[in-house]
């Protein structure tokens, strides 16, 4: 081997290192140009057959070549590491300016919010709140409330019966409650008077949906039982409640004589139509009034069915439509929108 050939090996080694572009490639190139079997390493074997002077100068030339190649390797290593580090940082970059739309979190449906608002008002007036069964028996939904079997008042409740055996295995006994009134009996069974209770919840009737009717709807029942309770207490409590819920004092309240089997006397309860202020419009069918529900003095038979002596206690009760309260308070003209799941409406509340 002569110095020219050595120069060729050195140039080839530098070229191999410069051609490597990743740290893995550089590692293989390093083994190939500086490892035990690399031509530059094997060049040492030529020293054995040289004269001492030649050996000295050729040995120095080999060392100089190795040093040069090692420097090329070091420079290459730094620059590849730098490129690779930049690529990694770019791939791991976090965009700290990213933000999420603050309107995305969910919210309560208007009906759920209305139930909470109503509960707040009644708790403020000293009432307790009870939630109740949506699946009832005929006795709780009708008979205990003084609707005997085949009583004509039952025909106003188009009832969903469940295909389940009820009392004595009867198949016409278990039903979806048609009103929250069965909770009157359950509350009386659960506590002694005085009772000041409200019972909000879902009710079901076989109804064709229209602007003011849905087959699934919500009522809030009230039951007050104490000594000396009169119709005056009923009217005063309703007025107080309407002022608190609607937050305005220009709404008139009226009680219209009516019939319910479980109250005597009974009344329907109306407020001035909040859409037209009483002048008459489409929503109130030109009457100027909106019916919110029924009320009355609890019938002595109902008190007895709840285990309370009607000679000692009297009471009043009511059942109002929660969906209608919400629609009148928030100017929603059609109940069906509550079930449409249209975000354009739901997000307004
Ligand atoms: N439960 C009756 C209905 O859904 C409404 C009602 C009327 C409830 C008079 C009452 C009441 O508590 O006293 O038609």
Boltz pocket constraint, residues with backbone or C-beta under 6 A from the ligand:
constraints:
  - pocket:
      binder: B
      contacts: [[A, 178], [A, 179], [A, 180], [A, 181], [A, 221], [A, 222], [A, 260], [A, 262], [A, 263], [A, 266], [A, 267], [A, 293], [A, 294], [A, 295], [A, 296], [A, 297], [A, 316], [A, 317], [A, 318], [A, 319], [A, 320]]
      max_distance: 6.0
